Amino acid sequence: MIKALLTDIEGTITRISFVKEVLFPYAANQLPEFVKTHQTQSAVAEQIDAVKTIIEQPNASIDLVINTLLEWIRDDKKITPLKQLQGLIWQTGYENGDFTGHLYPDAYQFLVAQQQAGQQLYVYSSGSVKAQHLIFQYSDFGDIRPLFTDYFDTKVGAKQQQAAYENIIAQLPLAANEVLFLSDVAAELDAAKAAGLKTLHLIRDGQARSPEHNYINDFSHFTAEHLA
């Protein structure tokens, strides 16, 4: 029996367009000034150093770091220092009321129902844990962070790599086959299944169905059979 749910965010419980059309452009517009203004603060300085390490230029100028980050945004790179900085920038946007964290209504109702039924809820997203906290703290339905037991990001590994899911399971008091992973991306589900997790494909926007995984189009189609 399933004892916990591990859910992706983008495309699974929130619209892909919210990230691509709201969050990403906001971060891209704010990033140059934000990095320059806050570059001496420890949380930002740590990420600047990480960028320099990745590009193998320890003496890189702040302008080169910023241009690299903007290039990663344009290329939709899932690189940890970029994700950490985006989370810091988005915090300002949420706090200023520039936007709220979008959630599908059916996803919100599902998460509440599962938590009330005793399921442990975990999150695994390519967005930083900080960004995850923000979308749930400032969600369309208010602060829903208490629904979740813990959060994971790319620090455990890339989402399409089996080892990432093994790293997550190593941190949970559960066996892999007691965890159901929810995602809209078949390659992520393949990696999770290879690590022993149960899987469920959310096909909300016409994605190709993978024969390797059960699927639903929204959470109103979720049944007790998916927890068996």
N, C-alpha and C positions, 0 to 999 in steps of 0.2 A: 504493500500500500504506500501511496505517496504521502510523505509527511511534511514536505516543504515545496514551495514554488520559487523558482529563480526566473525573474523576468527581465528581458530586454526592455528598453524604453522606446526609442525612436522606431516608429512603424508598427509597434506592438501595442503599447498603451497610450501613445501620443502620435499625432500626425507627423509624418516625415516632413511635411511642408512647414511645420512650426519651427523645426530646427533649421531647415535650409532657407526659409524665407524671413524668419524673425531673428533667431538667435545668432546664426552665422553672420549675416550682414551687420548686425549690431556690434558684434565683437570686432569685425574687420574695420568698421568705421572708428571705433573707440581705441583700438589696440595701439596705434603709434603714439598717441598722446599719453595713454595710460602707462605704457612701458617707460617712456621717457620721464614721466612725472614720478613714478614709483620705483624706479630702477634700483634705488638704494635700500628699499624695504626688503627684509629677508625673504619673504614669500615670493617676491618677484625676482630678486637677485638670484635665488636658487634656480629658477626656471631659465633665466638668461644664461647662467653658467651651463645648464643642461643643453641648451641650444648650441652653445659654442663647442661643447663636447661632441655632439652629434655631427656637426659640420666640420669637426676637427680643425677648428680655428680658435684657439684659446684667447687670442688677442683681437678677436673680431670687434668691430665698432658696434655701437648700439644701433646705428642705422642698418648695418648688415643683418644684425639679429632681427630687427623689425621686418626687414624685407623678406628674410627667410620665413618668418612666422606668417606673413601675409601670403607668401607663395604656398605654404602648407595649407592655409585656409582655402585658397583657390583650388588646390589639388585634392581637397578633402582628405588630408592625411590624418591618420589616427595616432598622432605622436604625443607622448605624455606631456612634455613641457607646454605644448600648444594647448592641450586640453586643460591643464592646470590654470594657465593664464586666462583662457576663455571663461572658466568658472569664476575667477576673480572679477572679470569685467561684467559678466552677467549679473553678479551679485548687486552691482550698482544699479543696473537696469531694473531688476526686480524691486529693490528697495525704493527706487524712484517711481515705481508704478508705471514704467514704460511698457510693460507687458506682464502677463500672468502665465503660469505654466500650464500649457494645454494638456488635458487628458480627455480621451474618449469617455463619454458618460457610461457606456457599457463596461469599460475597463475599470472605472472608479467603483461602480456597483459590484463588479466581480471581486476586486481586491478587498473591499469591505466585507463582503459575504464570506470569502475564503478565510480572512483573518478571524472573523467572528466564529467560524466553524472550527477553529483551532489550528489551521495551517500556518506554518512559519513562512513569511514572505521575505525574499531576498532580491536584490537588484544587481544586475551585471550589465554595464553599459560602457561604450567607448568614451562617453563623456566622463569627466572626473567625478569622483565621489562628491566633491564640493558642488559641482553642477547638478548632480542628482539630488542632493539635499535641497538646492534652491528651487528646482522645478516642483518638488513636492511641498516645500514650505510655502511657496507662493502660487500654488495650483489654483485652477478654476474652482476647486471645491474647498479652498482653504488649506490649512496646514495638515497634510496627511502623513507626515513623517512617522508618527507613532504606529502606522500600519506595518512598517518594515523592521525586520530584526537586524539586518546588516546590508552593506553596500559594497560592490566590487567594481573596479575599473581596470584599465589596461596595465596597471601595476602587477596584476596577476598573470598577464600575458595577453596576446592578441585573441580576439573573439573567434577567429577561425582556426585556432590551434587547440588540439586536444589537451595539451599540457595546462592551458589556462583553466579548464574545467576541473582537471585533477587538482590543481592548486586551490581552487575554491572548495572542493569537497574536503580537502585536507584540513580546512579551517572550520568545517561544520561538524556538529555532533551527529552526523547522519551518513549512511551509506549512499553511494552514487545512485543506486536504483530506487532510493526513497525520495529523490528530487526530480521534479518535473521542470524542464527548461522551456520557456516560452519565447519565441522569436519569429520575426518575419523573414529572416535570412536563412536559406537552406544550408549554406556552408557553415554557419554557426551551429545549426542543429546537428549537422553531420559530425562536427568536432565534439559536441556535447555527448552525442550518442556513442561515439568512439570511446569516451571517457566513462561510459556506463550509466549516464543519466537517461531518464525518460524524456521524450521531446514532444512538443506540440507546435505546429506551424500556424502562425496567424497570417492569413492571406486576405489582406484588406484592400489592396490596390492592384489586383490583377496579376500578382506574381505567379510564376509558374509553380505548379504544385509538385513537391518532391514525393515520389512513391515510398520513400524511406520513413516518412513521418506522418502521423495523424495530423489533421488540419481542421481549423474552423475559420469562418469569415469574420466573426465577432464573438464576444464572450457570452452573448445570449445563447449560443450554440454549445457552450461548455456543459458537460454532464458528469455525473459521478463516475461514468465509465473511464473518463480521462484520468481519474485518480487511482484506478485499479493497478 
